[in-house]
Amino acid sequence: MSLERSIMAFAGFMVLLSLALTYYVHPNFVWLTAFVGANLFQSAFTGFCPAAMLMHKLGIKSERERALQG
């Protein structure tokens, strides 16, 4: 799986997890949902995504790197 797809999967998982935590544990977990959404929004404009940096360090390659690899 490429870095870009991993980020989408991670963000989707975090949104679903935070919604479940909001419903079953405490209503303030809705702020986790807001944080994930705000991070996705700002990364669309700035290109800065801490999760992508971490995943890249863990060895997940971007689409470009995978294409160049052959």
N, C-alpha and C positions, 0 to 999 in steps of 0.2 A: 504494500500500500504506500502511496506517495505521501509526502509531507502535507500537501494541500488537502488531500482526502482525509488524512489523519486529523488535521485541525478541524475539519467539518464534523467528523465523527465525534471528536472530543467535545466540541462545543455543543452539539446536539445532546450528548450524554449528560453534560453538566446542566443543561437547561432542564432536561427531564428529571435528573436527580434533585435539583433544587426545587422543582415543583412538587415532587413527592415529599421532600423534607418539609416544605411549607405546609402541605396538607396534613401530614402525619405527625410532625414533631413540633414545629413552632412557626407562626406566621412571619416572623422576621427573616426566615430563609428566603423570602421573596427578594431580598436584597442581593442574594447570590445570583439570582436570575437577571436582575438589573445590571449587575457587574459584568456578567458574561455578555449580555447584549451590548453594553457600552464598549466593552473591549473589542467585540467584533466590528462595531461601527467605526471606532477610531482606527483599527488596523486596516480597514478598507481604504482609508485616506492616507495613512502614514506609512503603512507597510510594517509597522512595529508590532510584533506579537510575541510576548514572553513564552507562551506555550510552544510556538514554532521554534524558537531558539532552543528551548529545552529538548524538544523532540529531535532537532537536528543534531544536537550534541549526543543524543542517545543512538544516533546512527540511521535515522530515517532520512532517506534521500528525497529531494524535490523532484518534480516531473522533469525539470531541465537536467538535473544530474543523472537521472535514470536514462534519459534520451541520449546523453553524451556517452554514457557507459556502454551502450550498445546492446 
